[in-house]
Amino acid sequence: MKTIEIKGSIRKELGKKSSKQIRKAEGVPCVIYGKESNIHFHAQELAFKNLVYTHEAHLVDLNLDGNVYKTVLQDIQFHPVSDRIIHADFVQIFEDKPVIISVPVTVHGDSVGVIAGGKLSIKKRTVKVKGLPKYLPEYIPVDITELKIHDSVKVGDLKLDNIDFLDMKKAVVVTIATSRVAAKAEGEGEGEAAEGAAAAETPAAE
């Protein structure tokens, strides 16, 4: 997994008034949940661009006044109207301890079901995984090439070395749904089959 560096500064004051001033200066109040204590800091909102607006997961080196903390993003909050980042939570990580993180799903391949007229439906955009930092993937690849209409890939079907998947195994990640075109073709095929069967059962006129 790639690492992104974000530079920030330790907060000298806490509270709503201080947070409001930070946001007014286009900054983001943040906190690191550490092993022994929590660290409150702030960073410029622009620094989060490559971390938030991406289809990959990353580790984060937080450079706070010259001290670097290795972390992963745990949670991020957006303003309901402006969609600006208003707060971010990080968790400090250590090379010898497993980390739990949500990783984006990336679909690849041309599904035979989609080619036949089905519709790809992504049910889970991310999946929760657990592993040592050095084994954490940037994304979870899902090959849909062999999926036919009504087929799906579940969490239990996903496999990566040295990684545990924590979501329910029965949870559907992607599925090929029946589109109107495919449903119509399927219905016509069933109708023709039924007519053929009826014709075979009807005795010939003498």
C-alpha positions in Angstrom: 0.0 0.0 0.0 1.3 3.5 -0.9 1.9 6.1 1.7 0.8 9.8 1.5 2.4 12.5 3.6 0.2 15.2 5.2 1.8 18.1 7.0 0.1 19.7 9.9 0.6 21.4 13.3 -0.3 20.4 16.8 -3.3 22.3 18.1 -2.5 24.8 20.9 -6.1 25.3 21.8 -9.1 22.9 21.7 -12.9 23.6 21.6 -15.5 24.8 19.2 -14.1 28.3 18.9 -10.7 27.1 17.9 -12.1 24.6 15.5 -14.2 27.3 13.8 -11.1 29.5 13.4 -9.2 26.6 11.8 -12.0 25.9 9.3 -12.3 29.6 8.5 -8.6 29.5 7.5 -9.4 26.5 5.2 -7.9 24.0 7.7 -9.3 20.8 9.1 -9.3 19.9 12.8 -8.0 16.3 13.3 -7.1 13.8 15.9 -4.7 10.8 16.0 -5.9 8.0 18.3 -2.5 6.7 19.6 -1.4 3.8 21.7 -1.0 5.8 24.8 -2.7 9.2 24.1 -4.6 11.1 21.5 -2.9 13.9 19.5 -5.0 16.9 18.3 -3.7 18.7 15.3 -4.9 20.6 12.2 -3.9 20.5 8.5 -4.9 22.4 5.3 -7.9 20.9 3.6 -6.1 20.9 0.3 -3.6 18.4 1.8 -6.4 15.7 1.9 -7.0 15.8 -1.8 -4.9 12.7 -2.7 -6.1 10.8 0.3 -9.9 11.3 0.0 -10.6 11.8 -3.7 -9.1 8.5 -4.9 -10.2 4.9 -5.7 -7.3 3.5 -3.6 -6.6 3.2 0.1 -3.3 4.6 1.5 -1.3 4.7 4.7 -0.7 8.2 5.9 2.5 9.7 7.3 1.4 12.7 9.4 4.2 15.2 9.7 3.3 17.4 12.7 5.9 20.1 13.4 8.7 17.7 12.3 7.4 14.6 14.2 6.1 11.8 11.9 3.3 9.5 12.9 2.4 6.5 10.8 -1.4 6.3 10.6 -4.5 5.2 8.6 -7.6 7.3 8.1 -10.4 6.0 10.3 -13.2 8.5 9.7 -13.8 11.8 7.9 -16.7 14.2 8.1 -18.0 16.5 5.4 -20.2 19.6 5.7 -23.8 18.6 4.6 -24.2 21.6 2.4 -20.8 22.7 1.1 -19.3 19.2 1.2 -16.1 20.6 2.6 -14.0 18.4 5.0 -14.8 19.5 8.6 -13.0 16.8 10.7 -10.8 13.8 10.3 -9.8 10.9 12.6 -6.6 8.9 12.2 -5.4 5.8 14.0 -1.7 5.3 14.7 -0.3 2.1 13.3 2.7 -0.1 14.1 4.6 -2.5 11.8 4.1 -5.5 14.1 0.4 -5.0 14.8 -2.6 -5.8 12.5 -4.6 -2.9 11.2 -8.3 -2.8 10.4 -9.1 -0.6 7.4 -11.8 -0.3 4.7 -10.4 -0.8 1.2 -12.1 0.2 -2.1 -13.3 -2.5 -4.5 -12.1 -2.3 -8.1 -14.0 -4.3 -10.7 -12.3 -5.5 -13.9 -13.1 -7.8 -16.8 -16.0 -8.0 -19.4 -18.8 -10.0 -17.8 -20.5 -12.5 -20.1 -23.7 -11.6 -18.4 -23.3 -7.9 -19.1 -22.5 -8.7 -22.8 -25.7 -10.7 -22.9 -27.7 -7.7 -21.7 -27.4 -7.9 -17.9 -26.5 -4.9 -15.7 -23.5 -4.8 -13.4 -24.6 -3.8 -9.8 -21.9 -3.0 -7.2 -23.4 -3.6 -3.8 -20.2 -2.8 -1.7 -17.8 -0.1 -2.7 -15.5 -1.0 0.1 -14.7 -4.0 2.2 -13.2 -4.2 5.7 -9.9 -6.0 6.0 -7.4 -6.8 8.7 -3.7 -7.4 8.2 -0.2 -6.1 9.0 0.6 -2.7 7.4 3.0 -4.2 4.9 0.3 -6.5 3.5 -2.5 -4.1 3.3 -3.8 -3.7 -0.4 -4.5 -0.4 -2.1 -7.7 -1.9 -3.5 -9.6 -5.2 -3.7 -9.6 -6.6 -7.3 -12.8 -8.3 -8.4 -12.8 -10.1 -11.7 -16.3 -10.3 -13.3 -15.3 -11.9 -16.6 -17.1 -15.3 -15.9 -20.2 -13.8 -14.2 -23.5 -14.6 -16.0 -26.8 -13.0 -15.3 -27.9 -13.6 -11.7 -24.3 -14.5 -10.7 -22.6 -12.6 -8.0 -19.3 -12.3 -6.0 -19.6 -12.4 -2.2 -17.1 -11.4 0.4 -16.5 -15.1 1.1 -15.2 -15.5 -2.5 -12.5 -12.9 -2.1 -9.0 -14.1 -1.4 -5.8 -12.2 -0.7 -2.6 -13.5 1.0 -2.0 -12.5 4.6 -5.3 -10.6 4.7 -8.5 -11.4 6.6 -11.9 -10.1 5.3 -14.1 -9.0 8.2 -17.5 -8.4 6.5 -20.1 -11.1 6.5 -19.1 -13.9 4.0 -22.6 -13.9 2.5 -22.5 -10.1 1.8 -22.7 -9.5 -1.9 -20.0 -7.3 -3.4 -21.1 -7.3 -7.1 -23.9 -9.0 -9.0 -25.1 -9.1 -12.6 -28.8 -8.1 -12.5 -31.4 -8.7 -15.1 -31.9 -5.7 -17.3 -35.1 -5.0 -19.3 -33.5 -6.2 -22.5 -32.2 -9.4 -20.9 -35.5 -10.0 -19.2 -37.4 -9.7 -22.4 -35.0 -12.0 -24.3 -35.2 -14.5 -21.4 -39.0 -14.3 -21.4 -39.2 -14.8 -25.1 -36.9 -17.8 -24.8 -39.1 -19.4 -22.1 -42.2 -18.7 -24.2 -40.8 -20.4 -27.3 -39.7 -23.4 -25.2 -43.2 -23.6 -23.7 -44.8 -23.4 -27.1 -42.5 -26.2 -28.3 -43.3 -28.4 -25.4 -47.1 -27.8 -25.9 -46.8 -28.7 -29.6 -44.9 -31.9 -28.8 -47.7 -32.9 -26.3 -50.6 -32.2 -28.7 -51.6 -35.3 -30.7 -51.6 -34.9 -34.5 -55.0 -34.5 -36.2 -56.3 -37.7 -38.0 
